[in-house]
Amino acid sequence: MAKPRLPSDLLPHALADGLVVLVLLIWWQAARHLPPIVLPSPWAVAVSMSDFVTDADLWRNVVATGLRVVVSVFAATIAGGGLAMLAHHVPILRDLILNRLQPLLGAMPSVGWAILGVIWFNVSDAAVVFIQTAILVPFCLVNISQGLRELDPELIEMGRSFTRARWLMFRTLTLPLLAPYIIAAIRLAYGVCWKIALVSELFGADTGLGYVMYQAQLVSDASMVLATSLVIVVLFLAGDALILRPLARLAAPPPS
């Protein structure tokens, strides 16, 4: 009699969950022998995370950071996509944008943008959005440029045989073909933006999760520092799973 076989994905899930439990046990054990100012216990961090739900001031800081992330990702996608379109449709600008501007934006240090943002916009929402957008633009530019390079020339030529209206061509043909690359650019920018949100808010804002972490650092509240970092992880995973992944599935080309 054949032995029943376990589902093929059971072992990987068990391994992943077991590793998480092991890390928590090691963390809990290490925290027992270290002062809370150095390494708080998992329970202390969980309590600090719960404060983000029950404390109105902390909740407002979460909302402030989330709104800045959304605005910055949208602005970077528009700016990066616009530059990619210029490079694709205006040959005289291609070398300037792809071989001069893109490497410059990609290599510019994040701290440099943060300092410039505060100098130009003072401590404000505009400074944070500018810092984050400037850092994200090259990611969107690279992804959307790649999508434009991979457009099927035969499909484009077929579209031109039906209409010469550029806007109609873009809306009905080019944009659907570019959709997977645009969504990929948005997902990449969204992930990077949560990573840089703390840096931009440390320099350019008096609200948001970066400001919360700065206040925690002033009083050496390690549990709040860890809790703020984990809240960002949760927010990123929620946005990606509930919004961006479904969009990516909708934009994916049908199987051939």
C-alpha positions as a Markdown table, in Angstrom:
| # | Residue | x | y | z |
|---|---|---|---|---|
| 1 | Met | 0.0 | 0.0 | 0.0 |
| 2 | Ala | 1.4 | 3.3 | -1.1 |
| 3 | Lys | 2.1 | 5.9 | 1.6 |
| 4 | Pro | 0.2 | 9.1 | 1.4 |
| 5 | Arg | 2.3 | 11.9 | -0.1 |
| 6 | Leu | 2.4 | 15.3 | 1.5 |
| 7 | Pro | 1.5 | 18.4 | -0.7 |
| 8 | Ser | 4.5 | 19.5 | -2.6 |
| 9 | Asp | 4.4 | 23.0 | -1.1 |
| 10 | Leu | 4.0 | 21.8 | 2.5 |
| 11 | Leu | 7.8 | 21.3 | 3.2 |
| 12 | Pro | 8.9 | 24.8 | 1.9 |
| 13 | His | 6.1 | 26.5 | 4.0 |
| 14 | Ala | 7.1 | 24.5 | 7.1 |
| 15 | Leu | 10.7 | 25.3 | 6.6 |
| 16 | Ala | 10.0 | 29.0 | 6.2 |
| 17 | Asp | 7.6 | 29.2 | 9.2 |
| 18 | Gly | 10.1 | 27.1 | 11.3 |
| 19 | Leu | 12.9 | 29.5 | 10.5 |
| 20 | Val | 10.7 | 32.5 | 11.6 |
| 21 | Val | 9.9 | 30.7 | 14.9 |
| 22 | Leu | 13.6 | 29.9 | 15.4 |
| 23 | Val | 14.6 | 33.6 | 14.8 |
| 24 | Leu | 12.0 | 34.7 | 17.3 |
| 25 | Leu | 13.3 | 32.2 | 19.9 |
| 26 | Ile | 16.9 | 33.3 | 19.4 |
| 27 | Trp | 15.8 | 36.9 | 19.7 |
| 28 | Trp | 13.8 | 36.2 | 22.9 |
| 29 | Gln | 16.7 | 34.3 | 24.4 |
| 30 | Ala | 19.2 | 37.0 | 23.5 |
| 31 | Ala | 17.0 | 39.8 | 24.9 |
| 32 | Arg | 16.8 | 38.0 | 28.3 |
| 33 | His | 20.6 | 38.6 | 28.7 |
| 34 | Leu | 20.8 | 42.1 | 27.3 |
| 35 | Pro | 19.3 | 45.4 | 28.6 |
| 36 | Pro | 16.2 | 46.6 | 26.8 |
| 37 | Ile | 18.0 | 49.7 | 25.6 |
| 38 | Val | 20.2 | 47.4 | 23.5 |
| 39 | Leu | 17.8 | 44.6 | 22.5 |
| 40 | Pro | 14.2 | 44.7 | 23.6 |
| 41 | Ser | 12.2 | 41.5 | 23.7 |
| 42 | Pro | 9.8 | 40.5 | 20.9 |
| 43 | Trp | 6.9 | 41.2 | 23.3 |
| 44 | Ala | 8.1 | 44.7 | 24.0 |
| 45 | Val | 8.3 | 45.4 | 20.2 |
| 46 | Ala | 4.9 | 43.9 | 19.7 |
| 47 | Val | 3.5 | 46.2 | 22.3 |
| 48 | Ser | 5.1 | 49.2 | 20.6 |
| 49 | Met | 3.7 | 48.1 | 17.3 |
| 50 | Ser | 0.2 | 47.9 | 18.8 |
| 51 | Asp | 0.6 | 51.6 | 19.8 |
| 52 | Phe | 0.5 | 52.5 | 16.1 |
| 53 | Val | -3.1 | 51.3 | 16.1 |
| 54 | Thr | -4.3 | 52.7 | 19.5 |
| 55 | Asp | -2.3 | 56.0 | 19.6 |
| 56 | Ala | -3.9 | 58.7 | 17.4 |
| 57 | Asp | -0.6 | 60.7 | 17.0 |
| 58 | Leu | 1.3 | 57.6 | 15.8 |
| 59 | Trp | -1.6 | 56.7 | 13.5 |
| 60 | Arg | -1.4 | 60.2 | 11.9 |
| 61 | Asn | 2.3 | 59.7 | 11.4 |
| 62 | Val | 1.6 | 56.4 | 9.6 |
| 63 | Val | -0.9 | 58.1 | 7.3 |
| 64 | Ala | 1.5 | 61.0 | 6.6 |
| 65 | Thr | 4.2 | 58.6 | 5.5 |
| 66 | Gly | 1.8 | 56.5 | 3.5 |
| 67 | Leu | 0.4 | 59.5 | 1.6 |
| 68 | Arg | 3.9 | 60.8 | 0.8 |
| 69 | Val | 4.9 | 57.3 | -0.5 |
| 70 | Val | 1.9 | 57.2 | -2.8 |
| 71 | Val | 2.4 | 60.7 | -4.2 |
| 72 | Ser | 6.1 | 60.1 | -4.7 |
| 73 | Val | 5.6 | 56.8 | -6.5 |
| 74 | Phe | 3.0 | 58.4 | -8.8 |
| 75 | Ala | 5.2 | 61.4 | -9.5 |
| 76 | Ala | 8.2 | 59.3 | -10.2 |
| 77 | Thr | 6.3 | 57.0 | -12.6 |
| 78 | Ile | 5.0 | 60.0 | -14.5 |
| 79 | Ala | 8.4 | 61.7 | -14.6 |
| 80 | Gly | 10.3 | 58.5 | -15.5 |
| 81 | Gly | 7.7 | 57.5 | -18.1 |
| 82 | Gly | 7.8 | 61.0 | -19.6 |
| 83 | Leu | 11.6 | 60.9 | -19.9 |
| 84 | Ala | 11.4 | 57.4 | -21.4 |
| 85 | Met | 8.8 | 58.5 | -24.0 |
| 86 | Leu | 11.0 | 61.5 | -24.9 |
| 87 | Ala | 14.0 | 59.3 | -25.4 |
| 88 | His | 12.0 | 56.9 | -27.5 |
| 89 | His | 10.1 | 59.3 | -29.7 |
| 90 | Val | 12.7 | 62.2 | -30.0 |
| 91 | Pro | 15.9 | 60.5 | -31.2 |
| 92 | Ile | 18.0 | 63.7 | -30.7 |
| 93 | Leu | 17.3 | 63.5 | -27.0 |
| 94 | Arg | 17.9 | 59.7 | -26.6 |
| 95 | Asp | 21.6 | 59.9 | -25.8 |
| 96 | Leu | 21.1 | 62.9 | -23.5 |
| 97 | Ile | 18.5 | 61.1 | -21.4 |
| 98 | Leu | 19.6 | 57.5 | -21.4 |
| 99 | Asn | 23.4 | 58.0 | -21.4 |
| 100 | Arg | 23.8 | 61.2 | -19.5 |
| 101 | Leu | 20.8 | 62.0 | -17.3 |
| 102 | Gln | 19.9 | 58.4 | -16.3 |
| 103 | Pro | 23.4 | 57.5 | -15.0 |
| 104 | Leu | 23.5 | 60.9 | -13.2 |
| 105 | Leu | 20.2 | 60.4 | -11.5 |
| 106 | Gly | 21.0 | 56.7 | -10.7 |
| 107 | Ala | 24.3 | 57.5 | -9.1 |
| 108 | Met | 23.2 | 60.6 | -7.1 |
| 109 | Pro | 23.5 | 59.8 | -3.4 |
| 110 | Ser | 20.2 | 59.7 | -1.5 |
| 111 | Val | 21.6 | 61.9 | 1.3 |
| 112 | Gly | 22.6 | 64.5 | -1.4 |
| 113 | Trp | 18.9 | 64.7 | -2.5 |
| 114 | Ala | 17.8 | 64.8 | 1.1 |
| 115 | Ile | 20.0 | 67.8 | 1.9 |
| 116 | Leu | 19.1 | 69.6 | -1.3 |
| 117 | Gly | 15.4 | 69.0 | -0.7 |
| 118 | Val | 15.6 | 70.6 | 2.8 |
| 119 | Ile | 17.7 | 73.6 | 1.3 |
| 120 | Trp | 15.2 | 74.2 | -1.5 |
| 121 | Phe | 11.9 | 73.4 | 0.2 |
| 122 | Asn | 12.7 | 73.7 | 3.9 |
| 123 | Val | 11.2 | 71.1 | 6.3 |
| 124 | Ser | 7.9 | 70.3 | 4.6 |
| 125 | Asp | 5.9 | 67.7 | 2.8 |
| 126 | Ala | 7.2 | 69.1 | -0.5 |
| 127 | Ala | 10.7 | 68.4 | 0.6 |
| 128 | Val | 10.0 | 64.8 | 1.4 |
| 129 | Val | 8.1 | 64.2 | -1.8 |
| 130 | Phe | 10.9 | 65.9 | -3.8 |
| 131 | Ile | 13.6 | 63.8 | -2.2 |
| 132 | Gln | 11.7 | 60.5 | -2.7 |
| 133 | Thr | 10.7 | 61.3 | -6.3 |
| 134 | Ala | 14.2 | 62.3 | -7.3 |
| 135 | Ile | 15.5 | 59.0 | -6.0 |
| 136 | Leu | 12.8 | 56.9 | -7.7 |
| 137 | Val | 12.8 | 58.5 | -11.1 |
| 138 | Pro | 15.8 | 56.5 | -12.5 |
| 139 | Phe | 14.2 | 53.2 | -11.5 |
| 140 | Cys | 11.0 | 54.1 | -13.4 |
| 141 | Leu | 13.0 | 55.5 | -16.4 |
| 142 | Val | 15.0 | 52.2 | -16.8 |
| 143 | Asn | 11.9 | 49.9 | -16.6 |
| 144 | Ile | 9.7 | 51.9 | -19.0 |
| 145 | Ser | 12.6 | 52.5 | -21.4 |
| 146 | Gln | 13.1 | 48.7 | -21.5 |
| 147 | Gly | 9.4 | 48.2 | -22.3 |
| 148 | Leu | 9.5 | 50.8 | -25.1 |
| 149 | Arg | 12.5 | 49.0 | -26.6 |
| 150 | Glu | 10.7 | 45.7 | -26.6 |
| 151 | Leu | 7.5 | 46.9 | -28.3 |
| 152 | Asp | 6.6 | 44.7 | -31.2 |
| 153 | Pro | 7.3 | 46.8 | -34.3 |
| 154 | Glu | 4.9 | 44.7 | -36.4 |
| 155 | Leu | 2.1 | 45.5 | -34.0 |
| 156 | Ile | 2.9 | 49.2 | -34.1 |
| 157 | Glu | 3.0 | 49.1 | -37.9 |
| 158 | Met | -0.3 | 47.4 | -38.0 |
| 159 | Gly | -1.8 | 50.0 | -35.7 |
| 160 | Arg | -0.5 | 52.8 | -38.0 |
| 161 | Ser | -2.3 | 51.1 | -40.9 |
| 162 | Phe | -5.6 | 51.7 | -39.0 |
| 163 | Thr | -5.0 | 55.2 | -37.7 |
| 164 | Arg | -2.4 | 58.0 | -37.7 |
| 165 | Ala | -3.8 | 59.6 | -34.5 |
| 166 | Arg | -0.9 | 59.4 | -32.1 |
| 167 | Trp | -3.0 | 59.7 | -29.0 |
| 168 | Leu | -5.3 | 57.0 | -30.2 |
| 169 | Met | -2.4 | 54.8 | -31.0 |
| 170 | Phe | -0.8 | 55.4 | -27.6 |
| 171 | Arg | -4.1 | 54.7 | -25.7 |
| 172 | Thr | -5.2 | 51.6 | -27.5 |
| 173 | Leu | -2.0 | 49.9 | -28.4 |
| 174 | Thr | 1.2 | 51.3 | -26.9 |
| 175 | Leu | -0.1 | 51.7 | -23.3 |
| 176 | Pro | -1.6 | 48.2 | -23.0 |
| 177 | Leu | 1.7 | 46.8 | -24.3 |
| 178 | Leu | 3.7 | 48.9 | -21.8 |
| 179 | Ala | 1.4 | 48.1 | -18.9 |
| 180 | Pro | 3.5 | 45.2 | -17.5 |
| 181 | Tyr | 6.6 | 47.4 | -17.5 |
| 182 | Ile | 4.8 | 50.3 | -15.9 |
| 183 | Ile | 3.4 | 48.1 | -13.2 |
| 184 | Ala | 6.8 | 46.6 | -12.6 |
| 185 | Ala | 8.3 | 50.1 | -12.4 |
| 186 | Ile | 5.6 | 51.1 | -9.8 |
| 187 | Arg | 6.2 | 48.0 | -7.7 |
| 188 | Leu | 10.0 | 48.6 | -7.7 |
| 189 | Ala | 9.5 | 52.3 | -6.9 |
| 190 | Tyr | 7.0 | 51.4 | -4.2 |
| 191 | Gly | 9.4 | 49.0 | -2.5 |
| 192 | Val | 12.4 | 51.4 | -2.7 |
| 193 | Cys | 10.2 | 54.3 | -1.5 |
| 194 | Trp | 9.4 | 52.6 | 1.8 |
| 195 | Lys | 13.1 | 52.0 | 2.3 |
| 196 | Ile | 14.1 | 55.7 | 1.8 |
| 197 | Ala | 11.0 | 57.2 | 3.5 |
| 198 | Leu | 12.8 | 57.2 | 6.9 |
| 199 | Val | 15.8 | 59.0 | 5.5 |
| 200 | Ser | 13.8 | 61.6 | 3.7 |
| 201 | Glu | 11.6 | 62.3 | 6.7 |
| 202 | Leu | 14.6 | 62.4 | 9.1 |
| 203 | Phe | 15.9 | 65.3 | 7.0 |
| 204 | Gly | 12.8 | 67.0 | 5.7 |
| 205 | Ala | 9.7 | 66.5 | 7.9 |
| 206 | Asp | 8.4 | 66.9 | 11.4 |
| 207 | Thr | 5.8 | 64.2 | 11.0 |
| 208 | Gly | 5.8 | 60.7 | 9.6 |
| 209 | Leu | 7.5 | 57.4 | 10.6 |
| 210 | Gly | 11.0 | 58.9 | 10.1 |
| 211 | Tyr | 10.2 | 61.5 | 12.7 |
| 212 | Val | 8.8 | 58.8 | 15.0 |
| 213 | Met | 12.1 | 56.9 | 14.7 |
| 214 | Tyr | 14.1 | 60.1 | 15.3 |
| 215 | Gln | 12.2 | 60.8 | 18.5 |
| 216 | Ala | 12.7 | 57.2 | 19.6 |
| 217 | Gln | 16.5 | 57.5 | 18.9 |
| 218 | Leu | 16.6 | 60.6 | 21.1 |
| 219 | Val | 15.4 | 58.7 | 24.1 |
| 220 | Ser | 17.1 | 55.4 | 23.2 |
| 221 | Asp | 13.8 | 53.6 | 22.8 |
| 222 | Ala | 15.0 | 50.6 | 20.8 |
| 223 | Ser | 11.6 | 48.9 | 20.9 |
| 224 | Met | 10.0 | 51.8 | 19.1 |
| 225 | Val | 12.8 | 51.8 | 16.5 |
| 226 | Leu | 12.3 | 48.2 | 15.8 |
| 227 | Ala | 8.5 | 48.6 | 15.9 |
| 228 | Thr | 8.6 | 51.4 | 13.4 |
| 229 | Ser | 10.8 | 49.4 | 11.0 |
| 230 | Leu | 8.4 | 46.4 | 11.3 |
| 231 | Val | 5.4 | 48.7 | 10.7 |
| 232 | Ile | 7.0 | 49.8 | 7.4 |
| 233 | Val | 7.5 | 46.1 | 6.4 |
| 234 | Val | 3.8 | 45.4 | 7.2 |
| 235 | Leu | 2.6 | 48.4 | 5.2 |
| 236 | Phe | 4.8 | 47.5 | 2.2 |
| 237 | Leu | 3.6 | 43.9 | 2.2 |
| 238 | Ala | 0.0 | 45.0 | 2.5 |
| 239 | Gly | 0.2 | 47.5 | -0.4 |
| 240 | Asp | 2.0 | 45.0 | -2.6 |
| 241 | Ala | -0.3 | 42.1 | -1.9 |
| 242 | Leu | -3.6 | 44.0 | -2.0 |
| 243 | Ile | -3.0 | 46.4 | -4.8 |
| 244 | Leu | 0.1 | 46.0 | -6.8 |
| 245 | Arg | 0.1 | 42.2 | -7.3 |
| 246 | Pro | -3.5 | 42.1 | -8.6 |
| 247 | Leu | -2.6 | 45.0 | -10.9 |
| 248 | Ala | 0.4 | 43.1 | -12.2 |
| 249 | Arg | -1.8 | 40.0 | -12.9 |
| 250 | Leu | -4.3 | 42.2 | -14.8 |
| 251 | Ala | -1.5 | 43.8 | -16.8 |
| 252 | Ala | 0.3 | 40.6 | -17.6 |
| 253 | Pro | 0.0 | 39.5 | -21.3 |
| 254 | Pro | -2.3 | 36.5 | -21.9 |
| 255 | Pro | -0.6 | 33.1 | -22.2 |
| 256 | Ser | 0.3 | 32.3 | -25.8 |
